[in-house]
Every structure is written in structure tokens, then in C-alpha cells.
């Protein structure tokens, strides 16, 4: 499920979820085209973790809020896997891949 982040309440919802993915992207970035496809592939896969989608151009302040709350420097594209509001894995640019994200979720589920 893709959930657009349009306000601070959505950020807090992501932080309070048992598990969540925050995905930051820019509609102006060529690298983001590929990572957008990867995230959509993840959403269509077997994992049922919500993906909170932040457009960093339209919602830059919210992207910076996430960076401050989780302690991961802002990049775009960027994917951050959270468990109870804590970062358990993150990747950016060409490293945003559905297979890697699925692997990290599986790792969490088996510990």
C-alpha cells in the first residue's frame, strides 16, 4: 500500500507503525524513475508493509522532518525501513531495489 505523505500526521503515522517504509523521491530526478518502479514492485510483492511516499520537491519540509527524526541524512531517491520508528535499513540512489528491501523485511521477520 502506497500512502502519500502530505502532512506531519502522516510522518507520525509512519513512525508509530510496527513496520513501515519511507520512500523519498523527486519527480525531477532521472534516477527516481528507476527507483519508483522498484518501490512499486515491492508494493506489488508479498510484503504487506505500508510505503509512505514523500515527494521531496512538494514536501521538502516533511522530508527534512523525517531526516531529523530518524537520524538519516536526506537523499533522493531514498528508502528507509522502520521498525517501531527505528531505522533498521536504508538505501539511496541506485541502491533502492525491491529485492534488497524484501530481503531486509524477511530478515526482520525471521529474528
N, C-alpha and C positions, 0 to 999 in steps of 0.2 A: 504494500500500500504506500503510495506517494502522498505525502502531506506537505503542501506548500507552507513555508514559514513566512508569515506576513506581520507578526507582532510578537511582543515579548512573551505573551501567554503560550504561544507555540514553542518557543525556546524552552520555557519552563516545563511544558508537557514532555518534550524530548528528554530533558534532564531527569524528570521524575519517572520515566518509563523503566520497566525492568531491563529491557534491552531496546536500543534504538540506533539508527544510523542517521548521521547528519551529513548531508551532501551539499557542498558549496560549489556553485558554478557561475560562470559569466556567459551570457548569451552572445558576447562579443569575442569570445575566445575559440580559436580553432581546435585546440586540444580538448576543450569541453565537449565538442561534438562527439568525439570518441568515448569520453567518459560518461556522457549522458546515456549512450547506448549500453554501456556496461552496467550502469545503475538500473536501467530499465530491464536488462537481462536478469539482474539479481532479483528485482521485484517480481518478475515472472517465474522465478525459480521456486525451489521447495521451501525456502525460508519465509517465515511469516513476520519478520521484524519490520516495523514501520520505518520508512525512509523520510526524514524531514528535509525538504528540498529548499535551499536558500539561493535565490538569485542575488549574487553579490553586488550587482550594479543597482538594482532596485532596492535592495535591503542591506546595503553595506553596513549600516549601524548594527543590525542584528547579527551579521556575520562577525563583526568585531566583538560583540557581546559574547557570542559562543566562544571565540578565541580566548577571551579573558576568563570565562567561567571554567573552561576545560584545560587551559594552560597549553594549548597547541597553537603555534604561530599560524596566522591566517595564510592560506594559499588557495589558489583556484586553478583548476578544479581540485577539490579535496573531499575525502570521505573519512568520517570519524565514527568508529564503532564504540558505543557506550554501553556499559552495564551499570545500572543504578546510578547514572550520572557520572561515572568514572570512565576515562578513556582506557580501552583495552587494546586498541589498534587504530592506526590511521595511515593514510597514504595520500599522495598528491600527484598531480600531473599524469604522466603516462603510467604510473603505478596504480591508478584506480582501475581495478579489474574485478569483475563479478566473481571469477573463480577464487581470487585471493580473499575477497570478502566472505564468500561462502565457506572457505576453509577456516577462517577465523571464527565464524559463528559455530561451525561444527566443533572446533576446539573448545569453545566455551561450553557447549552442550555436553561434552564428554568429561569435563573435570569435576 
